[in-house]
Amino acid sequence: MPHLFLLSENDMYYVYVLVENETGKTYIGFTKDIRERVAQHNSGKGSRYTKSGTWKLVYYEVFLSKKDAMTRERRLKQEGRAKR
């Protein structure tokens, strides 16, 4: 018989991409609470890079481990730098 695992949002990690509405700047990060983190960015309490402006969540991926989320975040940031 297969095993079923019920996961809650607390068991997941998110890699996300934000875009600032006026400038089109992008920000990539990871978190356990995506709703709270986007709210922090928009209140000026996120990262230094997102202190001003209105940031919109445009993309996210879900991971079961922090290590996998951090690895994916790093790769996305490296890909973005390579395109510049």
KAHUJO-V418420 format. One record per backbone hydrogen bond with DSSP energy under -0.5 kcal/mol. NH is the residue of the N-H (numbers start at 1). CO is the residue of the C=O. Records with the same first field share a line. If there is no record, write none. Layout:
NH: CO + CO
This chain:
7: 5
11: 8
12: 9
13: 63
14: 31
15: 61
16: 29
17: 59
18: 27
19: 56
20: 25
21: 54
24: 20
27: 18
29: 16
31: 14
34: 32
37: 33
38: 34
39: 35
40: 36
41: 37
42: 38
43: 39 + 40
44: 41
45: 40
46: 40
50: 47
51: 48
55: 53
56: 19
58: 17 + 56
59: 17
61: 15
63: 13
69: 65
70: 66
71: 67
72: 68
73: 69
74: 70
75: 71
76: 72
77: 73
78: 74
79: 75
80: 76
81: 77
82: 78
83: 79
84: 80 + 81
